[in-house]
Amino acid sequence: MPMIDVKDKLEEIIRLGSEMTEIKDLDILMHRILTLARRFTNADAGSIYIKDGDRLEFNYTQNETLQKKLPPGRKLIYNTFSIPINKGTIAGYVASEGMILNIPDVYSLPTDIPYQFGSCFDVLSDYRTCSMLTVPLKTNNAGVIGVLQIINAQNASGEIIPFSDDDIPLITYFASSAAVSLERAQMTRAIILRMIGIAQLHNPRETGAHVNRVAAYATELYEAWCKQKGSPEEEIIKKLDTLRMAAMLHDVGKVGISDLILKKPSQHTPEEYEIMKQHTLIGAALFKHSKSELDDAAMEVALNHHERWDGRGYPGHVDPFTGHPLPGHTDEDGKPYGKKGLEIPIFGRVVAIADVYDALCSRRSYKEPWKEEDVLENLESQAGKQFDPELIEIFLSIHDLIVSIKRRYPDTD
């Protein structure tokens, strides 16, 4: 990671203030904040904790040293956990006191201070934490909403050094801007989950855990696909930001479907199934008067996530707002042809895989969750039929990451 001089850091902070306001999704924003914080300080690793009541939730982490040990294209897998906001841990102390801690060596802490370093991660991962800069994420309205922790500053030769006190004013300003953006992203996530909560009144399957999993699967799959194509990093981040939120709203159109059909515990009749299929059009219509890239992406996902690679999906070549077949795209009975292959937008192809994977892995009123090996076998068998075969190959290659996401968002029932 190249070092940045003071002038460049100031310019980068100013530029970041504008950039962070453009990122709306909470998870994508945390990735960007941590990446840039590490660049500012030339740090090897770092983590972000988000406040939840009287605890800190470990939400996101990066580690360049451990990342380099992985095969190309693979990502670090980590478990989430929470710690109490008190003076016993470094992050807990910073959150409770609202002050920065700049520690040259976490293994040489005095014994008369209240906080101590937990070495469990170092032991498990064969990593050596040394210098650590831990910063509260504070807003004017909400106080401390989280903690930014960056680890192992490096000099130009890659040697571990203490964090410079000269960086404290810069990182404080940075953390303030980041906190405001995180608070805004939390509000956006809350609004989306409230919309899904409304849908859940009609469709008990549409839980917050389900949509978070589908969105996370979809973004990881799309990111891996983009990197395979050699897409620029900045372009990937912008697309991931809209995709993640759009994927959460993939089934929002089910608010317009009768409860008698949505909550039916047995198989639908052909007539009921035709009504159920209308949720794709209802969902797309909710974003008819587009005001943003998110509106466009949400409409694309809602409309296309039930199309099939072989052209046998729905709703097919129709006007998304009237449901009428498009001229020249109908069979002899006047029914629209399904979109086929690359006619299906990439967001639709990605969410289709994520949604089916989660449905097969989940318990439903009419079925038990499938075994993981059976789910993967099904997906592989549908490559080139129901799903984009290239995306299925990528999905299988990142399966360990997919499983870690499933553990991160468990069903609560």
N, C-alpha and C positions, 0 to 999 in steps of 0.2 A: 504494500500500500504506500503510494508516494506521499512524502511529507509536504505540508502546506505552510508557507511562511505567514507572518502575522498579517500583512496587507491582504494576501489572498484569503486568509481566514475571515477577515472582516467583510470582504466582498462576497465571500461564500455565504456568510450568515445573512447578509442583506438579501441576497438572491434566494436563499432558502426560505426566508419569511414569506416571500411571494409564492414559492413553489409549494410549501406546505399547505397553504390555503386552498390549493387546487386539488389536493388529495383528500377524498371524502371518506374512504373506508378505513376503519380503525386498524386492521391488521396490516394493510399495505403501508399505512402511515408509520406504524411502529418500525417496520423494516427500514423505511427511508430515514427516519430519525436516527436509528442506531447506526446505520451505515455512515451517515454524515458526521455524527458525533465521533465515531472512530477515525474518520478521515481528518477531522480537526486536530485531534490529539495524537494521530498516528498510533492508535491503540490496536492491539491484536484481537481483542474480544470485548464483549459487553452484553448487557441484558437490560430489559425493561420490565418493571413491576407496575401493575395498575392497582390502585386502591379499591377495595371492595369492602365497605363497612369498616371494621376494625382490623382488617388483614390486608396484606399485599399479595396479589396474585402474580406469580412469575409467568409472564405472557410471551416474551420473545427473547431470543438469544442469538448471538453470532460468535464464531470462534474461527479465526483464520488458520491457526495452527492445526486444529482438528479437521477443518474443511479440506486442507491440502492432503490429508491422509486418505481421503475418500476417492473413489474412482471418478473420472471426469463426468460431470452432469449430475452427480449425486448430491444430496443436501443433508445437512446435519439433522438428526432426529433427537428430539429432547422431550422430556416429560414436564408437564406443568405441575405446579404445587403452590401452596400459599404459606405465608409466615405471618405471625402476629405483628402488629405495629406497636413495638415496644423498644426498649433500649438494649435488648439482648443480642440482636444481630446488627450488622452494619447497615443494611437496607432499612430495617425496622427503626433503627436509631435516627437515620436521616429523615425518614417519613414522620416520626413522632416529634422531632426537634425542628424540622424544616431548615436544616443547615447542611452545608457541603462538608464531606469528609474526604481529604486527600491523604491517602495512606501510602507511604513509600514501599512497605513490605508487610503484607497481611500476616505473615508468619512471625513477625517481630513486634507484635502489639504489646504495649505495657499491660501488666496484669491488674493494674488498679483502675482500668476503664471499664464501663459497663458492657460494652459490645465486644464480641469476639468473632473471629472468622471461622466458618464451618468448612472443613476441608473435604467433605464427602465427595463433591463433584471432582475435585482434583484426583482423589484416590481412584474413583471409578473410571475416569477417562484418561488417566495417566497424563495429566496436565499440571503445570506449575503456575499457579496464580502468584503474582508478586505485587506490583503496584496496582492501586485501585483508586479511582475517582468516582465518588458516589454523590449524585446531585438530586435534590428534590425537584419534582415537576410541579410548579405552583402557578395557580391562576389568581387573579384578583378576587374573583367571585367565590370559587370553591376551595381555596387554600391548596393544600398538597393533594394532587390527584394520582400521583405515582412517583416512581423513582427511576432515574437513569443511572446505570452503573457501567463504567467502562474500565477495562482491565488491561494491564501490561502495556504501558506506553513503550515505544521503541525509538531508538535513535536511527540515524541514516544507515547504520550498519546492521540494523535489525536486532541490536542488543536491548534487553529489557532495562528501562530506566524509570525513575519516579516521574509522575506527571508534574509538569511545570506549573508553579504558582502563577506565572504570567498568563496561563490559559484559563484561570478561574473566572475573570470577568467575561471572557468570550463565551465560555461554556454556560455561565449563568444567564447571559442574554439569550443564548441558543435554547437553553432549557425553558426559559419563559415563553419564547415563541412556540416551542414544541408543545408545551402544556396547553396553550390556547388552542392549537390545532387539534390536539388529542381530545380536549373537551368538546370541541365542535364535532369531531368524528364520533365520539360517544353519543352525542345527541342524535346524529344521523342514524347510527346503528339502532338506537332506541326507537326512533320513528319507524324504521323498517320492521323491527320486531313487533311493534304495536300493530302495524298493518298485517303482519303474519298472525298475530294474536286474534285479530278479527276473523281471519280466514280459519283459524283453528276452532272457532266457535261452530263453524259449519263442518270442518274436516279435522277430526282429532289427530290425524296422521301428520298434519302440517305443523310440527312442533319447532320451537326455536333450535333444539339440538339437531333436528333433521336438516333444516335449511342452512344452519352453520356448517354442517358436514358437507352437504352438497356444494355449497359455495367454496369451501376450502379444497375439496377434491378438484373442483373445476379449475380453480386458479392454479393449483400445482400442476395439473395436467396441461393447461394452456401455457404456463410458463415454460415447462419442459419442451413443449412443441415449438414455442417461439425460439428458444435457445438452439434447438436443433436446426431451425431455419436461419439462424444467425441474425435475428432481429436485434436492433440496438437496445441497450438496457433502459434508456429513458422512455422509449416507445413501449416496451414491455410493461413498465411500471404504470403508465397511464392507462393501458388497456386492462391490466389486472385490477386497477382501482374501480373501474366501471363494471367489469365482469363479476367481481365478487358480490357487489350489491345487487346486480341484476340477477345473478344466480339464486340469491336468497328469495327473490320474488318470482321464481319460475312458475309456481302454481297459484299465484295470487288470484287468477281468474276463477278459481273454484268458489270464490265468494258468491258468484252468480249461479251456482248449481244447487238444485234442491237438496235439502238435508236428507230426504227420503232416498236419494240416489247415493249421495256421498257417504252416508252412514250405514248403507245396506251391508250387512255382514256376509251375505252370500254373493255369488257371481251375478253380474248384471245381465239383463236381457239385452238382445241386440238393440232394441229401441232405447233402453237406458244408456247403453254404451255410446250411442250416437249423441245423446244429450251430454254425457260426460266429456266427450271430445270437444265440446264447445268451449271448455275452459281456456283453451289456447287462444281462441278469438276474443273471449271476454277479457283475458289478461292483456292481450295486445291493445285492445280498445282503451284500456285504462291509461295508456301512454300515447293516445292519439295526438294530443296537442303538445308535441315535444318541445321542451324548453332547455334540454341539456343532452350531453352524451349519455348520461345515465338513463334518461327516458328512452333514447334510441336503443341502447343495449337491453334494457328491460323488455321492451317490445319485441326485440329480436329473439330473446331467450324464451319469453312466454309463448310466442308464436311457433317456434321451431323445435322445441326440445322433445317433441314426439314424432318428428320426421325420422325416416329410416334411410340408411345408406342405399338400400335396394329399391327405394321409391314406394314402399308399401305403408308409409306412415301417414300422419295427418297433421294439420288440415290440408296440406298440399298447396297447389298454386291457386291461391284465392286472394281476393282483396281483404286485407287483415281487418278492415273496419266494417265491411258489409257481409263478409263471408261468401260473396259471390265468386264463382270460378272465373279465373282470368281467361280471356279469349285465346283460343289456340292451345289451351292446356287441359282439355277435357276428353273423356272417353266417349264412346258412342251413346252412352246413357246420360251424358252431360255432367258427369261427376269429375271433380278436379283430379288430375294426376298428382300423386305425392311428389314432393321434391326429392331429388335423387343425387347421391354422391356430393360433389362440390357445389351443387345448387343450394345445399343446406349451409347457411352461414356457420362459420367456425364456432361462434359462441353456442349456437344450438347443438352442434355436434359434440362439443365438450360437455355441456350440461346433461345431454342425453345419457352419456356414459356414467357421469357422477350420480345422476338421479336413480338410474336402474341399479347401480352397484349398491347404493344405500338402501333402496327398497328391498333388495334381496337379502341384505345383511340384517334387516330390522324385523322385529316381531310385529305382526299385524293381527287383527281380530280373526282373520281367516287363515293365518299361517304362522309357523314358528320361523325364526331366522335360519337362513341356510348356513351350512358350514362354509368356511372361507374357501376351501379348495373347490367346492361345488360352484360358488359364485364366480370364481376366476375361470373355471372350466366353461361356464355358461357364457361369460363375456368373450372368451377366446373363440368359442364356437360361433358367436354372432358377428365376428369380424368380417366385414365385407357383405354382411346381410343387414343386421340392424344398425351396426356401428361402423364408423370410419376405421378401416383396418390399421392405418398408420397410428391413429390415436390409441387404439387398443394396445398396440405394441408398446407405446410409450407408457401407458397406464400400468401395464404389467411390469415394466422396468422400474417404476417408482412405487411399487406395491408396499414396500416397507414404510415409506413416508405416508401413504394412504392409511395404513393400519394405525400409525401413530396419531393421525388426525381423528380417526374413529374413537380412539381412547380419550382424546382431548374433549370431545363433545358427546358424552354418554347420555342415553335416554334416562330420564329420572323416574319413570314408572316401573 
